[in-house]
Amino acid sequence: MVASGSHPPGAGAGAGAGGASSGRRTGPCEPVFDPPPERIVLATANAGKHAELVALLGGHVDVIARPPEIGEVIEDAGTLVGNARLKARAIMSATGEVALADDTGLEVDALDGRPGVDSSSFGGVDHDDARNIDRLLRELRDVPGPERTARFRTVLVLVAPDGRELVTEGVVEGTIAIGRSGVDGFGYDPVFVPDEGDGRTFADMTRAQKSAISHRGRALRALVVALGR
Ligand code: IMP
């Protein structure tokens, strides 16, 4: 089942479809996790993502951090939904619990959608935010402001040991700034200016301000709705 926090009416809900920034759910309305899980283990080891996920999910379900002894999962599926599924299944298998994983891509129009599913290694070293941003700004050096459009896309996959699966997606549209601004957030936040904001980057915003309009916030709210919480 797929629920969406991004798509315009009539759009497909698979990871990879485009869409304006809005919060809606597509697909069948009956809950697939019936009854909904009491506890969810998070697959992320990223402190910034963990904090965002706990802030949004914590009031609805017991959220458990990824056990540190679980090794890294190789993300080689080639799609956001495929990678998120790989991570969720690995954590579910290791813990025997319902597991939630996310995968996020930054899609830059002037770069034909890159870095997309390769966003974490764009700068050449996996998870090196500074190098990723350096390469992004370098590649966009000659691209004028109005053409620096981009979007973050997050796909969430929730899997249960009995085989149930729920997929949601969230998108936020914006532009890539000329330079960095702000100290909060993580990843590409210092250079992403959401269309729905006031010109500040995500890194200039508080976590709550970011989550209210972010790709991950939208995907999570779609998940909570789909769980009937
Ligand atoms: P992944 O989902 O951890 O694979 O993230 C892919 C890349 O996108 C990494 O470089 C992350 O730092 C970055 N990223 C993921 N979510 C966000 C976000 O909310 N803001 C900025 N960068 C993000």
Boltz pocket constraint, residues with backbone or C-beta under 6 A from the ligand:
constraints:
  - pocket:
      binder: B
      contacts: [[A, 46], [A, 102], [A, 103], [A, 104], [A, 105], [A, 106], [A, 116], [A, 117], [A, 119], [A, 120], [A, 121], [A, 127], [A, 129], [A, 132], [A, 152], [A, 185], [A, 186], [A, 187], [A, 188], [A, 189], [A, 202], [A, 214], [A, 216]]
      max_distance: 6.0
